[in-house]
Amino acid sequence: MLEAVVKYTANRFRYAIIMPNLSPPVATSEVAELYHQRILKAAGDQAPWFRPLMTLYCSPSLDQDDLLRGHEAGIVKAVKYYPLGATTNSDHGGDNILHFIELFETMADHQIPLLVHAESTNPDIDLFDREAAFLEQELHPLCEQIPTLQVTVEHVSTSAGVDFVLDHSQVGASVTPHHLSRNKSDLMTPEFDPNLFCKPIINSESDRQAIVSVATSGNPSFFLGTDSAPHPTSEKYGEQAKAGIFNAAYGLEVVAEIFAQENKLEYFADFASNNGSAFYGYEPSEDELLLSRKQVEVELAPTLSTREGDQVVLFGVDEASQWTISKI
């Protein structure tokens, strides 16, 4: 699967924050370095600009000394927190983010960012309210206790998430192409679409509009983060659909279409390229891509195939049929 999908990211992006929720998870600096080498080998020599940024999985077994050594060596760039059972391969996650205060204080002291899957797993809370509940009950107290900790609300999915970032100066948010462009009616109507199933769940149209409004505003706290997750159709179409959408192939076209519809293309480069780089302290890419509207729509392949024959659905085919991308 890695061989089949990595070039979609490497050909389009200078930086990619690599999530650690593999099975088993990326929990040590040594494993992160080995994974980094695998990614670069799979990407090959055609994208020498590509820089995977490695993260470690936040769990009770995470060794602080190993984290600091990996960070000082330039291997580990951040730590990712998953609520236990919230999403794919989150069974090593935490049952409350506040239980990791000591770790996060150390991270703040060493300027190591915390990336958060912001979703409550309380079964009494409605699925569509779980981001707001997590932010209020867990992340807000954490930010109050450690105001110097740099936090990213990953794949923000609600207006509550937008408001949270706006209210906390040390917090940024990654925004996915699918949360920008789809709502829960797309997910559920006329029937459940497993290809749009992700966590946190795609939410209401009013939530989508709030995300679009702030993403296209030029606000530097919001930036593109694809959360691209390649699950084969055998796992998406089974009795329990895997949460995740593979959008690395056409994510830029989806976002460009949103910015074009909002008449805000002047902010597209900041959102897609500059804001995230600045938030994490990296120089933006010196290379440029040119996106152009097509005069005539063309038919694009809706899936990719792995060497073993697995099929992965490509998100954003409709939008991509309206754009071309070329390297300058």
Helices and strands as residue ranges (DSSP letters): H 2-10, E 15-18, H 29-43, E 51-57, H 64-72, E 76-81, G 97-100, H 101-109, E 114-116, G 127-129, H 130-134, I 135-139, H 140-145, E 151-153, H 159-167, E 171-175, H 177-181, H 184-188, G 194-196, H 205-215, E 222-224, H 233-236, H 251-261, G 265-267, H 268-269, I 270-274, H 275-280, E 289-293, E 303-305, E 311-313, H 317-320, E 323-327
